[in-house]
Amino acid sequence: MDRLRQDLPHSARMYDYYLGGNTNYAVDRDAAEQVILSFPAVRTAARVNRAFVHRSARLLARDHGIRQFLDIGTGIPTAPNLHEVVQREAPDARVTYVDNDPIVLVYADSLLRSSPEGATCYVEADATDPVHLLDVVRRDGCLDLTRPVGLSLNALLHFVPDDRDAYGVVKTLVGALASGSYLTISHCTPDFAPEEWAAIEDVYTKGGTPLQVRSRSEVTEFFTGLELLDPGVEVAHRWNPEPASGPSLITDADASLYAGVARKR
Ligand SMILES: C[S@@+](CC[C@H](N)C(=O)[O-])C[C@H]1O[C@@H](n2cnc3c(N)ncnc32)[C@H](O)[C@@H]1O
């Protein structure tokens, strides 16, 4: 249980707290409450992110024929999980989940309840060592990386600062994928509430998790060389909203999250 580091706040457990989950400790709740104090909309932002995770994965399975998904920075299971969303569209879809936080593995059983026709797998690996991560995914054998894959890096890359080579990480991961694969990213931004996000970066970084939020152009740069689907990099709640969802009362500052999906030629 040592590896769970209950003495330090952790991003996965803080995110779980924003979403109303129970998989968090006092140290996570204290740090999360500091963030909420600076930016009360953080819970809305977390929900906007989950909705984008679902919409984008559904779109790839339903409209783009994607049957393999590599989800890095999975987080603590939150229903519906990505495999549940895509296997509803395509029961034979296969999903490999990856996270570097041992607590995700503790709860991985709910990530591994696949449809009988498909498959789900979980591997522990760190995105900042993408060569090793890809090796572990290949050895795990759940996905065939010679065929198209939907790679999702949702709410992950703001935990990979420039000094950990965030752009190099994405380039290596995308470079390993077959033509016809897709890259999905959601990423927190300071563009609409800079002071609040400076305070949030401080809370995370002081808690031992360096956080680097990025502007629209910095997020767009992750998609270099890929074909962005419409509407490009957009504030997440305005990225292909579902018609039934009606007019949104959420502001761009509430969401503070950019999102995009792009195809590898
Ligand atoms: C905010 S959660 C996002 C969960 C989910 N992707 C979503 O969008 O709802 C970020 C996750 O990324 C994981 N993470 C952070 N840095 C990572 C790294 N270097 N390698 C792998 N996972 C990482 C954290 O442990 C956490 O579970």
The ligand as a Tripos MOL2 file, in Angstrom:
@<TRIPOS>MOLECULE
LIG
   27    29     1     0     0
SMALL
NO_CHARGES

@<TRIPOS>ATOM
      1 C1         -7.0990   13.9770  -14.5980 C.3       1 LIG1
      2 S1         -6.8590   12.2680  -14.7940 S.3       1 LIG1
      3 C2         -7.6140   11.9740  -16.3580 C.3       1 LIG1
      4 C3         -8.4390   10.7040  -16.4130 C.3       1 LIG1
      5 C4         -9.1090   10.4280  -17.7450 C.3       1 LIG1
      6 N1         -8.1530   10.3540  -18.8350 N.3       1 LIG1
      7 C5        -10.1280   11.4830  -18.0800 C.2       1 LIG1
      8 O1         -9.8300   12.3350  -18.9390 O.co2     1 LIG1
      9 O2        -11.2220   11.4940  -17.5020 O.co2     1 LIG1
     10 C6         -5.1270   12.2010  -15.2370 C.3       1 LIG1
     11 C7         -4.5280   10.8040  -15.1270 C.3       1 LIG1
     12 O3         -3.2320   10.8230  -15.7480 O.3       1 LIG1
     13 C8         -2.3760   10.0300  -14.9680 C.3       1 LIG1
     14 N2         -0.9960   10.4550  -15.2430 N.ar      1 LIG1
     15 C9         -0.4120   11.6300  -14.9110 C.ar      1 LIG1
     16 N3          0.8640   11.6540  -15.3440 N.ar      1 LIG1
     17 C10         1.0710   10.4700  -15.9770 C.ar      1 LIG1
     18 C11         2.1990    9.9030  -16.6390 C.ar      1 LIG1
     19 N4          3.3610   10.5480  -16.7190 N.pl3     1 LIG1
     20 N5          2.0660    8.6600  -17.1770 N.ar      1 LIG1
     21 C12         0.8880    7.9790  -17.0880 C.ar      1 LIG1
     22 N6         -0.1990    8.4740  -16.4540 N.ar      1 LIG1
     23 C13        -0.1160    9.7010  -15.9160 C.ar      1 LIG1
     24 C14        -2.7950   10.2850  -13.5330 C.3       1 LIG1
     25 O4         -2.3690    9.2470  -12.6780 O.3       1 LIG1
     26 C15        -4.3110   10.3420  -13.6980 C.3       1 LIG1
     27 O5         -4.8740    9.0750  -13.5120 O.3       1 LIG1
@<TRIPOS>BOND
     1     1     2 1
     2     2     3 1
     3     2    10 1
     4     3     4 1
     5     4     5 1
     6     5     6 1
     7     5     7 1
     8     7     8 2
     9     7     9 1
    10    10    11 1
    11    11    12 1
    12    11    26 1
    13    12    13 1
    14    13    14 1
    15    13    24 1
    16    14    15 ar
    17    14    23 ar
    18    15    16 ar
    19    16    17 ar
    20    17    18 ar
    21    17    23 ar
    22    18    19 1
    23    18    20 ar
    24    20    21 ar
    25    21    22 ar
    26    22    23 ar
    27    24    25 1
    28    24    26 1
    29    26    27 1
@<TRIPOS>SUBSTRUCTURE
     1 LIG1         1 GROUP 0 **** ****
